[in-house]
């Protein structure tokens, strides 16, 4: 019988031992390393039944995605690429079963070498810029992190006044903890949030902003602190960026506001704000000096 807590702990240890590892590294010892307890994990997987295998693959996929996001917040994985990652872990699992308990050093090294190569091909296929960034021979990469700021800091940056905020409120990229959403709800404000690392539990939803459906005229206030617009800028500047999808989603966000509703976000997006119809939208921007960024508030008339 599978011990869930022990299994999850072993998966976390295996991921941690390769934290920050450059999947494109081509020098000596270029394969992912094996944690001490991973051998026990490998032995355990041989005994798993169908539902347990599904649980294992789901956990490996979810934890791997979170690690990729931790290393570089600008990684983006479509449903297709997430499914492809699941297939990589299925392939790893069945390769382990084919070993028939013969977990010798050479076989395990070959196993990890093949797994590392598949992950590298998957990452370069899903996020082509990763290869350009990290194929320079460095064994470890410097993370491009995404922080979950305090509710007070976010309200200051986004110029949110709880006394005047228009409900309902939606936080785009609310973080796994939904700090600002929880703060707003604690003072009686109807607030919701979604994030690719959130759990599906009210008032939160696990979703990517490019996949989330913004219903017309639904939200009184939409907020995003260094989330959506930060990534929009990233794709705007990249030669291979998905600028069109972000532009369409930006328009969809604005049209999901009720009349008099506002989209508060930082940093600002002057390259697209200048094209908004002044008859339909009012744009106000602020310099947030101590934070070295600008904040934009777009209000639907």
ChimeraX attribute file (.defattr): number of C-alpha atoms within 10 A of each C-alpha:
attribute: neighborCount
match mode: 1-to-1
recipient: residues
	/A:1	8
	/A:2	12
	/A:3	8
	/A:4	12
	/A:5	9
	/A:6	11
	/A:7	18
	/A:8	16
	/A:9	13
	/A:10	20
	/A:11	20
	/A:12	16
	/A:13	17
	/A:14	19
	/A:15	20
	/A:16	13
	/A:17	14
	/A:18	17
	/A:19	17
	/A:20	18
	/A:21	20
	/A:22	22
	/A:23	26
	/A:24	25
	/A:25	21
	/A:26	14
	/A:27	10
	/A:28	7
	/A:29	11
	/A:30	17
	/A:31	23
	/A:32	23
	/A:33	17
	/A:34	16
	/A:35	18
	/A:36	12
	/A:37	13
	/A:38	16
	/A:39	13
	/A:40	12
	/A:41	18
	/A:42	17
	/A:43	16
	/A:44	14
	/A:45	18
	/A:46	17
	/A:47	12
	/A:48	15
	/A:49	11
	/A:50	8
	/A:51	9
	/A:52	15
	/A:53	16
	/A:54	14
	/A:55	13
	/A:56	21
	/A:57	20
	/A:58	15
	/A:59	17
	/A:60	19
	/A:61	21
	/A:62	15
	/A:63	17
	/A:64	17
	/A:65	19
	/A:66	14
	/A:67	17
	/A:68	18
	/A:69	20
	/A:70	18
	/A:71	20
	/A:72	18
	/A:73	17
	/A:74	21
	/A:75	18
	/A:76	19
	/A:77	19
	/A:78	12
	/A:79	11
	/A:80	10
	/A:81	16
	/A:82	17
	/A:83	12
	/A:84	17
	/A:85	23
	/A:86	20
	/A:87	14
	/A:88	18
	/A:89	19
	/A:90	19
	/A:91	14
	/A:92	18
	/A:93	17
	/A:94	12
	/A:95	13
	/A:96	20
	/A:97	16
	/A:98	11
	/A:99	14
	/A:100	10
	/A:101	11
	/A:102	12
	/A:103	15
	/A:104	9
	/A:105	9
	/A:106	9
	/A:107	13
	/A:108	17
	/A:109	17
	/A:110	12
	/A:111	18
	/A:112	18
	/A:113	17
	/A:114	15
	/A:115	18
	/A:116	20
	/A:117	16
	/A:118	17
	/A:119	18
	/A:120	18
	/A:121	15
	/A:122	17
	/A:123	22
	/A:124	15
	/A:125	13
	/A:126	18
	/A:127	18
	/A:128	15
	/A:129	17
	/A:130	18
	/A:131	16
	/A:132	10
	/A:133	10
	/A:134	17
	/A:135	14
	/A:136	12
	/A:137	11
	/A:138	15
	/A:139	18
	/A:140	15
	/A:141	16
	/A:142	12
	/A:143	14
	/A:144	13
	/A:145	12
	/A:146	15
	/A:147	11
	/A:148	17
	/A:149	16
	/A:150	12
	/A:151	16
	/A:152	12
	/A:153	13
	/A:154	20
	/A:155	18
	/A:156	11
	/A:157	25
	/A:158	23
	/A:159	16
	/A:160	16
	/A:161	10
	/A:162	12
	/A:163	8
	/A:164	7
	/A:165	15
	/A:166	18
	/A:167	16
	/A:168	17
	/A:169	25
	/A:170	23
	/A:171	25
	/A:172	25
	/A:173	24
	/A:174	27
	/A:175	24
	/A:176	17
	/A:177	15
	/A:178	24
	/A:179	18
	/A:180	24
	/A:181	23
	/A:182	19
	/A:183	15
	/A:184	18
	/A:185	14
	/A:186	11
	/A:187	10
	/A:188	9
	/A:189	18
	/A:190	16
	/A:191	22
	/A:192	22
	/A:193	28
	/A:194	25
	/A:195	23
	/A:196	20
	/A:197	20
	/A:198	19
	/A:199	17
	/A:200	12
	/A:201	8
	/A:202	8
	/A:203	16
	/A:204	23
	/A:205	19
	/A:206	18
	/A:207	19
	/A:208	20
	/A:209	19
	/A:210	15
	/A:211	10
	/A:212	15
	/A:213	13
	/A:214	18
	/A:215	12
	/A:216	13
	/A:217	15
	/A:218	18
	/A:219	24
	/A:220	21
	/A:221	24
	/A:222	26
	/A:223	25
	/A:224	21
	/A:225	23
	/A:226	23
	/A:227	23
	/A:228	22
	/A:229	19
	/A:230	18
	/A:231	20
	/A:232	22
	/A:233	17
	/A:234	14
	/A:235	18
	/A:236	17
	/A:237	12
	/A:238	11
	/A:239	9
	/A:240	11
	/A:241	18
	/A:242	15
	/A:243	18
	/A:244	12
	/A:245	12
	/A:246	20
	/A:247	14
	/A:248	11
	/A:249	20
	/A:250	18
	/A:251	13
	/A:252	15
	/A:253	22
	/A:254	21
	/A:255	19
	/A:256	23
	/A:257	26
	/A:258	20
	/A:259	16
	/A:260	14
	/A:261	27
	/A:262	27
	/A:263	24
	/A:264	25
	/A:265	28
	/A:266	25
	/A:267	27
	/A:268	22
	/A:269	17
	/A:270	12
	/A:271	9
	/A:272	11
	/A:273	16
	/A:274	10
	/A:275	8
	/A:276	13
	/A:277	10
	/A:278	11
	/A:279	8
	/A:280	11
	/A:281	19
	/A:282	16
	/A:283	17
	/A:284	13
	/A:285	18
	/A:286	16
	/A:287	15
	/A:288	16
	/A:289	9
	/A:290	7
	/A:291	9
	/A:292	8
	/A:293	14
	/A:294	18
	/A:295	20
	/A:296	24
	/A:297	23
	/A:298	22
	/A:299	21
	/A:300	22
	/A:301	14
